[in-house]
Amino acid sequence: MRVMLFSLLVGLSTSTLAETWRVVGSEQFAPYSYTTATDSEPQGLDVDLVRAVLDEAGIEYHLRLYPWQRAKKMLETGEAEMAFVFAGTAERQRQYQLVGPIREGSTRFMSRRDFALEDWQSFADLAPYVIGQVLGYAYETAFDNAALKRDETAQQPGQLVSMLLAKRIELIVGDSLQLQYLARQQHGSEHVRMLPTPLVKMPRYVAFGKNDLHRAKQFNAALEKLRDTGELDAIVERWRQQIRLPQPNSIEVEPEPDLEHQS
């Protein structure tokens, strides 16, 4: 009886150790997580960060990208063990076991290179201009409530960049790296620039089920190790170098605030 019990426990332990995590993220959040029409393999900065941490932890996993609402639902219903990425809001902390941050997101303003405003310090600096933003998006509470002129005809960030390049709008707002990526995709990098001062910086996290402390601790241990070795920063910098906007009359890239370490 003892032998049978021991064998059962060993079998359960081996099964637990060998489990495969189902990891999900957004398929339409380039350059952080995305697929293309010709390649269904998950790509992106967040994908690379998550893979690096899971590999460091020695975890078997299947990583797939879905529409964001479906990905969140899969985590909530137990169809996935982990999802990425989330803002660390109070609501998200009530819903999930958040781990991280895995990186920091920066929301900034983009203009054409010939735009008169070099930077901004208060909303009064922005008041004379029409600011393009995606319909239904929340950016930062004070900005969202400010009495500013806005154009919300865009349904997604790529449309904002198109409007800016076509001179239909003077300023647009959004995730800094994403706007730069979209400008490059639309062959407009030489014509736009980012205003230096960010609207807000927000850490981004991965999420587990609210009571899944075991997996959360496993992931966090590997995350901290890679953060200490600088591997996470190296991944972020590699993506930044690919995407950053060129400076006028130069092939050099403009510096951006360092990352301290979506939804």
N, C-alpha and C positions, 0 to 999 in steps of 0.2 A: 504493500500500500504506500509506504514511504517512497519507494522507488518510482512508483507511478506518479505520485504527487510531485516529486522532484522533476521528473521528466516533463510534466505538464507545465510547471513553473518555468523551466528552461525554455520550453517551446513558446510560451507566452512572451518571455523576455526577448527571445530572438525575433519573434514576430513584431514586437513593439519597436525594437531597434532598427529593423529592416523596413519599416513602413515608408511609403512614398507620400510625400506631401503634395497636395494639389494647390498650386500657387497661381493666382489670377491677378490681372491688371487690366487697364484700359487699352483698347486697341486703337484709339484715336487721340493720343496725347503726345504727338511728335513734338520735340525729339526725345521725349522721356520714355514713352512706350507706344509702339505702333507696329503694324504690319503694312505691307504694300500689295498692290494688285498682282505683282509678279512673284512675291515671296511671302509666304504665310509664317515664316519663322519670326518669333518676337524679337524686336530690335529696340534700341534706345538706351539713354543714360540710366534710367531707373532699372531697366532690365539688366544691364551690366552690373549695377550695384547689387541688386538682389541676388543675381547668380553668384557673384563673388562671395557674398556672405554665406549663402547656402553651401557652396563648395567648401569654404573654410570650415563650416560646421560638420562637414561629412554627411550631409543629409541627402537622401534620394528624393527627387522631386520631379513633377511634371509642371512646367510653366506654360500657361496659355493666356491669351489676351481676348477680351470680349468687350461688347458695349459696356460702359462704366456702370450703368444701373444694374445690368445682369451680373457683373462681377461682384458688386456689393451684395446682391441678393444671394449669390452662391455662398458667400462667407456666412451670411446670416442663417441660411438653411442647412449649413453643414456640408454643402457640396464642395467646398474648398476649405483648406486649413488656414490659408493665409492670403491676404490681398494687399495690393499696393497701388498708389500711395495716397495718404490721407493728410489733411491739415489737422493740427492738434487742437481743435476746438473743444469746448466743453461738451458739446453734443456728441462729438466723435468719441471722447473719453468715456462718456456714459454708455455708448453702444458697444465699444470694442476694447480689447486689450492692445493698446498702442505700444510700439517699440521703436525707439530711435531717439533723435531724428536720424534719418539715413542721408538727408541732404537738406539744404535750405533753398526755398524758392524766393525769387525777387520780382515784385511787380513794379514795372517802370513805364515811363512814357516814351514813345517813339515819335520822331518827326522826320520830315525831309531835311536834307543837309543844308538847304538854303533857308530854313525856318529861322526867324529872328530871335526867338527865345532860346538862350543857351542852356538855362537850367531854371529850376523853380525852388522856392523856399516856403511859399504859402499858397493857399488856394486862390488868393487875390492875384498871384502871378499868372494863374491859368484862366482867370475869369474872362479875358478878352477873346478867348479862342473856343471853337467848337471841338469837343473831345469825342472821338469815336470809341465806342465800347460795344461788346456783344450783348444783345438783348437777353435779359434775364440773369446776367452774371452779377455776382457780388464781388467787389474788389477790396474795399476797406471801409469800415463803417462811417468814418468822418467824411471820406471822399464821396461815398454813396449818398450821403445826406446833404452834401454841400450844394449851394445854389449855383451850379455851373451849367453852361450850355453843352448839351450832349446830342450825339447822333447815335441812335441805337438800331439802325437798320440792318446791321450785320448780324448774321445768324451764327457765325463761327469766326475764330480769330483770323483765318486765312482771308476772309472777306475784308476785314479791317486793313490788313496790309495792302490788299489790292486797291482799296479806296484811297489810302495814303499815297501809293505810287501814282495813282491816276489824278492826284491833286484835288480829290473830291472832299478831303478832310485835312485839317492842319495838324492834329495830334491824335494818337491812339494810345490806349493803355492795355497792358496785359503782362503775362509772364515774360520776363526779359529774354531768356534763352529761346523760348518758343517763338517770339516775334522775330528774333534775329534769324532763326532757322527758316521761318516762313518767308522772310525777305530774301534769303539766299535761294530758296526753292523757286521763287518767282523772279529770280535774276535781278533783284533790286537792291542788293547789299550796298552798292556804290552810291545809292541815292538817299539812303536813310541813316539816321543815327539815334542812339539812345540818350535821353537826358540823364545826366549823371546821378541825380538824387532819386533813390527809390521811393515809391509810394509806401510800400510795406515789404518787410522780409518775413517769411513764414516758414518755420521748419516743417518738413514732410516726414511722415511716419509710415511704417507697415502696420498691418492690423491682423490680430487673431481674434478668435471667439472670446467673449468677455471672460469666460472661466478657464481659458486655455493657458494657464500660467506656465506649464511645462515647456510647450513649444516656444512661447514668448521668451523664456529664459535661455533656451538653446540658441535662438537667433540672436538675442542681445549679446551673449557672450562672444560669439563670433564677430558680431558687428563692432564691439568695443576693441577687439584684437586688431581688426583691419583698420579701424580709425587710428589706433596707436601706431601702427606701422606706416601709415600714410598711404596705403593702397587705395582707400576710398577717394582721397583727394586726387590721386593720380588719375583715376578713372574720370572724375569730374573734369579735371584739367584737359584731358585728352578730347573730351567732347566739346569743351569750350573752344579749344584751338580750332576745331573743325568748323565751328559755327560763327564765331565772333565777327562783327562787322569791321571792314578795313577802315583805316583812317584816311582822310582826304589826301590825295597825291602820295600815297604810300601803300606798300603791301603789308606793313606791320598791322597788328591787331590792337584795338584799344583795350586798356586794362579795365577790369571789372572788379568790384569788391570781392574779397576772398570769401569762399564758403566756410562757415564755421563747421561745419561738418556736412499731390495734388492732392470732397473733393468735391 
